[in-house]
Structures are given as structure tokens and as C-alpha cells.
Amino acid sequence: MVLFLVMVVWVYTDAQRNSDHPAFLWAIVVFLAPLLGLVLYFLLGRNSRRGRSTIHY
């Protein structure tokens, strides 16, 4: 149960930083369908990191 809640909170906070979609919607998806929601979030919810530089000057 604790792992389930941690997963929902993690998706919410990660979606706030890395998604153009509303974070609360991704949290609801993961809450209602944990495994499927997590897979969908990684495939569809996160912005692509390709082309972004990790070096900051």
C-alpha cells in the first residue's frame, strides 16, 4: 500500500517537472490503473529528453 502511494506521488511530482500534460491527471491514471498508468506515463506523459543538453554554462 505504501509503495502504491509513493508511486502516485512520484508520478505527480515528476509530471509537474517533465510533462506538458496536467500532473493531477497522470496521478489519477496511476491511481486507477497502477501498472498500466505507469507504463503509459513513461511512454506518453514525459517530454522527450532528446536534443536537450545537460551541460549548463
Phi, psi and omega per residue, in radians:
M1 nan -0.731 -3.136
V2 -1.153 -0.724 3.107
L3 -1.071 -0.686 3.100
F4 -1.053 -0.823 3.141
L5 -1.176 -0.664 3.089
V6 -1.087 -0.702 3.136
M7 -1.108 -0.753 3.130
V8 -1.126 -0.773 3.139
V9 -1.152 -0.705 3.126
W10 -1.095 -0.784 3.128
V11 -1.074 -0.732 3.133
Y12 -1.059 -0.872 -3.107
T13 -1.198 -0.659 3.111
D14 -1.179 -0.679 3.130
A15 -1.171 -0.542 3.079
Q16 -1.098 -0.615 -3.110
R17 -1.579 -0.591 -2.918
N18 -2.098 0.251 -3.091
S19 -2.368 2.552 3.049
D20 -1.494 -0.216 -3.138
H21 -1.525 2.731 3.124
P22 -1.066 2.273 -3.086
A23 -1.113 -0.649 -3.099
F24 -1.149 -0.523 3.097
L25 -1.185 -0.715 3.086
W26 -1.140 -0.656 3.097
A27 -1.106 -0.686 3.105
I28 -1.149 -0.743 3.120
V29 -1.055 -0.794 3.138
V30 -1.194 -0.577 3.105
F31 -1.163 -0.738 -3.083
L32 -1.374 -0.609 -3.131
A33 -2.424 1.451 -2.961
P34 -0.952 -0.982 -3.065
L35 -1.242 -0.821 3.117
L36 -1.112 -0.728 3.139
G37 -1.102 -0.693 3.118
L38 -1.156 -0.740 3.096
V39 -1.110 -0.788 3.120
L40 -1.088 -0.679 3.126
Y41 -1.089 -0.784 -3.142
F42 -1.178 -0.587 -3.122
L43 -1.426 -0.683 -2.996
L44 -2.007 -0.507 -2.958
G45 -1.486 -0.589 -3.085
R46 -1.445 2.486 3.051
N47 -1.198 2.596 3.115
S48 -1.175 2.396 3.115
R49 -1.662 -0.030 3.107
R50 -1.172 2.409 3.108
G51 1.531 -0.132 3.112
R52 -1.618 2.351 3.124
S53 -1.577 2.413 3.107
T54 -1.631 -0.131 3.136
I55 -1.597 2.165 3.131
H56 -1.965 2.287 -3.130
Y57 -1.803 nan nan
